[in-house]
Amino acid sequence: MREPIAALATAPGLGGVALIRLSGEGVYAIADRLAPRLAPPPSARPANTFAHATLVGADGATLDDAVLLFYRAPRSYTGEDTVELCVHGGRFVAEAVLGRLWELGARPAGPGEFTRRAFLNGRLDLTQAEAVADLIAARGPRAERAARANLEGRLGHALAALYDDALALCADVEHLLDFDEGELPEGFLAQAEGRLAALEGRVAALLATWREGRLAREGALVVLAGRPNAGKSTLLNLLLGCERAIVSPEPGTTRDAVEETLLLDGVPIRLADTAGLREAPGAVEREGVARARALIARADAVLYLIAPGDPETPPPGAIPLRTKADLSGGPGVSATADPEGARAVTLGLLRRALRLGGGEAGAAEVATERQRAGLAEAAAALGGARRALALGEAGLVPAAQGLRAAAEAVGRLSGRVWGEDVLDRVFGRFCVGK
């Protein structure tokens, strides 16, 4: 893991600048040969400085004029000696410079290898590493804020405290195994049960953040459903602010689902306008209705539009919304007569249905399925330990085993306990260059 690696750290393609990151043992010797005309040479430059240099190939020909940034271990992103090269953007300059780095002894970095080295060198924990990937992939400001909070260590600190406290309680319980029967310290079991209940509460509180964290990261699917001509396409266009779906008084105009995305309180919302639910006369429309029902089955929220005269038969869990109130004179919204009011009512219904904005800004938040599954494993182990402690002295051994299992599950999340399989799962979803 110490050999020099290099990769393009910016997106490939056209751009003013391309950044190439070079990290590992011997990178300054490589930089000296890449920029032989620079005086003093890179190896003699102090950390946290930069210099303009001409990069040359094996034949001495100029590859590019670049700005070099110098970092020294351990005060770099990876914790290793690192040189970053800011070269001209575009495909061919970066490829030429990388090709020269391979000739000089560097090798191409694998996906996430720079961040993997940062973890192994103690620069960040696994939750922070995952936050790096989440920050890059953020699809909205809500996901960006959550990723940044975890990158600052909010979740990592909470998990580290859980790990330490679970291990401490485990050690106390295991210590009691040395006592003879009937000699347990007075009140210990009651005290241990209280400490264990507090641990369970903290795990449950973190697990409760999973739903909102998932929505911020992956977005929510919201389906507009109802009978033909209930106003679904009109409402979709109103929410998006553009004529995305065809609006027609002819029933069955929408055959396939029309999907677009909008941001609601910083969360990406996939809006799906679907075929009207009815016994369709044609094969194409029947397929559209079948697809609509499939979307309804997996939606995070369903708005069921009811026009005047429609039977009120929304699917279970759907939110009824009466439309075309200007025609009925009754309660409901009208996207044509009062578009602003209809939009405000609809977005308010979605906020309540998706329970957006309930979390504390900047709080620790479970962001990945790996984190959710690990905390669920810890919760189950703590529950087993609590039931064992309720048996008294006879339950001390299984209680200690449950506490240790819970600590290990939490430790795998932060990286206090890890194996190559854990690292492969975390860093396998990274891009090359990060």
N, C-alpha and C positions, 0 to 999 in steps of 0.2 A: 504493500500500500504506500510505500515511500517513493517509488519510482516516479519520475516526472511525467505528468499528464498534461494535455492541452486540448482545448475545444473552443469553438465559437460560442460565446456567451450571449450574443444577440441573435435575433431572428435572421435567418438567411434571406438573401434577396436585396433589392435596392434599398439604399439608405445612405445617409451622410457619413456615418461612422459604424465600423464593425469592431466589437470588442472580443479579443482572444485572451483567454485566461490560461496561464501556465503555472503549475504548482507541483511541488515535490522537491526531493533532494536533487541538487545539481542544477537547479533552474538558472542560477546566476552564471554558471559556466556556459550554459546554452545561450543565455542572453548576451554574454560577451562575444560569442562567435556570430550571433545574429546581427549585432550592432557593433562591428569592430572599429568603426570610426568615432564612436562616442567616447569623449574624454571628460572626466574620468569614466572608466567602463562601468557597466551596471553593477558588477560585483563590488565596486568601491563606493557605491552610492548609499547614503543613509536611508533608513526605512521611512516610509510615508512621504516620499518625494517623487517628483516626476521629471522627465527629460524628453526633449525632442531628439529623435535619432533617425538615421537612415538605415533601413534593414536591407541586407544584401544576401544574395544567393551563393551557392557553392562556387560559382564562377566569378564572384565579385560584382555581378550586375545588381543594380538597385531593384529591390522588390517593392519598396514603398517608403514614404516618409511617415513616421508614426510618432505617437506620444507613448512613452513607457512609464508605467506606475510601479513603484517598488514597495514590497511589503516583506517584512522579516518575521519568521516564526518566533514566538507563537501568536503574534498580533497580526493575524490575517484572517480572512474568511475561513480558510481550511485549517488554520493553525500551523501551516507549513510556510516555507519560503515561497513567495508568489510574485510573479511578474504579470501585469496585465498590459496588453498591447492594444492601443486604439489606432486602428488602421482605417484606410478609406473603405467606405461601404461598397457593396456589390459582391458578386460571386467570385470573380477571378483573383482579386487582390488577397482576400482572405484565404482562398484555396492555395495560393502560391506561398503565403507566409506559413500556413499550417504544414504544407509539404516540406518546407525547409526545417520546421521544428521536428518533423519525423526523422529527417536526415541527421539532425543533431542529437537524437537520442530520446526525445519525448515520444510518448505513445498516445493514441486517441483516448480521451476520457469516455467512460461508459455513462449511461443514464444516471444522473444524480450522484456521480462519483465525487464531485467537489464537496457536496453537502454531506455525503457519507463520511468523507475524511474529516469534515468539521465535527461530526458527531463523535467519531473515534478519537479525535484529539481533544474532546471535552469542550468544544466551542459552543455546542448547543445540545439539547436533549432531543429525543425522538419526536415529542409533540411539537417542538420548534421546527424540526426538520419537515414534518408534515405541513406545518403552517407555511413554510417557504413555498411548497408546491401549491397549497391552497391560495396563497397570495397571487401567484402567477396565473392560476386558473380562475380567479374570482370573476363572476359574471355580473356582479352588481356591488354597489357601495356597502351594503349590509355584509356581504361575504368578505369584502376587503377589510372592513373594520374587525370582524371576528378573527380573520387570519392574522391581522396585525397584533391583536391582543394576545393570541396564543404564541406568536413569534416573540413577543415581549416576555413570555414565560408564565402567563396567567394560569393556563391549564397545567403546565409542568410543575409549578410550585404547589398547586393543590394536590397533584398526584404524589409528589415527593413527600408532602406531609402525611398523606394517607399511608404511603408505604412505610414510613418511619413509625407511625403510630400503630399500625397493624403488627409490625415486627416486634415493637416494644411489648405489646400485649401478649403476643405469642411467646416471647421470652419469659415473661412473668408467669404465664400458665405452665410452660415447660419446667420452670424452676420448681413448681409445686409438686412435680412428679417425684422429687427427691424426698418429700415428706412422707412419713408413715401415715397409715390410714387413721383418720380422725384427728390429725394434727394440723389441718389447714389453718392459716391465720384467720382470725375471726373477721367476718365481713368481707373477705376477699372475693368470694364468688359474686356477691351482690355488686361489689365495685367493678369487677370484670364485666359483668353483664351490662352495666351502665356504659362502660367504655366501648363495649362492642356495639351497643345500640347507637352510640354517637357515630361510630364508624359507618354503620349501615345508613344512617341519615345522610352523611356526607356523600356516600356513593350514590344514594338515591337522588340527591340534589343535582349531582353532576349528570346522571342519566336523564334527568328531566329536561336538560338543555339540548338533548339530542334532536328532538323534532324540529325546533326552530333553527338549530345549526344546520340540519339537513336541508331545510327549505332555503336558507340563505345560500347554501353552497350549490345545491342542485336545482333550485327553483321549484315552483308548485304548478301542477297541472289543474287548470280550472276549465270545466266543460260547460258550455252554454247548450242546454237541452230544452226540449219542449216539442209540441206538435208543430206541423207545418204552419208557416205564417204567424208564429208567435212573436216574431221580432228579434230573433237571435242574430241574424246577419246585421241588422240595423244597429243593435246594441254593440256588436263587435266593432263595427266601423266607428261608432261613437267613442268607445273606450280607447281605440287606437288613434283616433284623430285623423283617419284617412279612409278612403273607400277601398278597403281590402277585400270585402266579400260582396258578391252580386246580390242586390236586393230586388226582389220581384214579387208581385202579388200572386204569381203562379205557384201553387203548392209543389213541393219537391224540387225547388231550384237548387238547393244545396244537396249534392249527392255524396261527395267525399268531405272529410273534415278539413276545415281551413284553420291553420294554426299560425299564430303570431305571438310575439313576446312583448310585454310591457313591464316596467319596473314599478312596483308598489311598495312604498316604504323601504326602498333599497333592495327588495327581493324580486328576482326575475319570475314573472308569472307567464306561463304558457296558456294562452287563451285558445280554446278550440271551439269553433262554430261547427255544429254537427247537423246531420240530416234530421228532418222532422220525424218524430216518433209516431208511426202509424202503420197500418197494414198496407204496405206499398204495392202498387199495381204492377210495377216492372222489376226485372231482375237487377238492373243497375241501382235503382233506388233501394231495393231490399238489401243489397250489399252495403249501401250507405247507412241504412238503419242499423244493420248488424255491427258495423264499425263504430257507430255512435254508442251503442250499448256497451261495446268493449271498452271504449274510452271512459264511459261513465263508471264502469266497474273498477277502474284503477285511478280515478281522479282524486286529487286532494280535496277538491270542493266541486260541487255541481250546482249551478244556478238553473233552476227549472222555470222557464218563462211560461206564463199563463195569460193568453190573450182573452178578451171578452168572448164568452161562448164556449171556451175550451173546458173539457172536464178537468177537475183539479185532482190529478193522479200523479204527483211527483214520485220518483223512485225513493226508496228509503234513504234517509240522510240528506236528500237534496234540499236546497234552499228555494222555497217558492218565491217568485217575483212576478207580480201582476204587471202586465204591459198594456200599452195603448189606452192609458187612462183617459186621454182626451176623447176617445170614442165612447167609452163606457160611462164616463162621468163619476166613476167610483174610485176607490183607493188604488194606488199603484203608480207607475211611472210612465212617462211619455217621452220617447227619444226624439220625437219630432216637435212636439209643442213645448217641451221644457228639457232640452238636451243637457244643460248644466245640472239641473236637479236630478235627472235620471242617472247621470254619471256619478254624482256625489252619493246617491243612495246605493248604487251598485257597488262602488268601491268600499263604502262603509260595510256592506254585507260581506264582502270578501275579507276585509280586515278582521271582522269578528269570526268568520268561518275558519280562517287560517291562523287565528290568534297571533297576529303579527305584532311586533313591538312590545312583547311581554318581558323580554330579558333586559337585564341591566347592561348598559353600554360599557364595553370593555371588560365584562366579567368572563371568567373561565367558561369555556363552552366546548362541549364534545362535538367534534367536526367530522370525524371519519367513522366508517363502519368498524374498522379495527378498534378504535377507541370505545365505541359503544359495546362491541362484543366483549372486550376485556373487562369493562366495568360490570357488565351483566354477569360475567364469570365470577368476578370478585363478590358481587352481591349474593350470588348463590352460595359461595363458599362461606361468607360471613353468616348467612342464614343457617347453614349447617352447624357452624361453630356455636351459634346462639342456642340452637336446640340441644347440642351436646352439653353445654354448660348448665342447662336447666336440669340435667340428670345429676348434678353434683359431682362428687369425686370420681364417679364412674365415667364421666364424660370428659375428663381432662385431656386424655390422649386425642380423641377425635376433634375436640375443640382446638387444640394446638395445631393439628393437621389442617383444619379448616382455615385458621388464621394465617398459617404459612402459605397455603394455596392462594388466599386472597391477596397477600402481600406480593407473591410472585406474579399474579395476574396484573396487578397495578404496576409492578416494577417493569413488566414487559412493555407497558404503554409509554413510560417515560424513558426507558433505556437503562434503568438500573439493573435489570435482568434482560439479557438478550442473547440471541444466537444468530448465525448467518441467515437462517430462514426468516427470522423477524426482519433483519435488515433488508433482505431481498424483497420482502413484501412492501416495506415502506418506500425504498428507493427505486423499486421497479417502475413506479408510475411517474418518475421524474423525467424531464427532458434532458438531452445531452447539453452540457454547458452549465448546468446548475447542480 
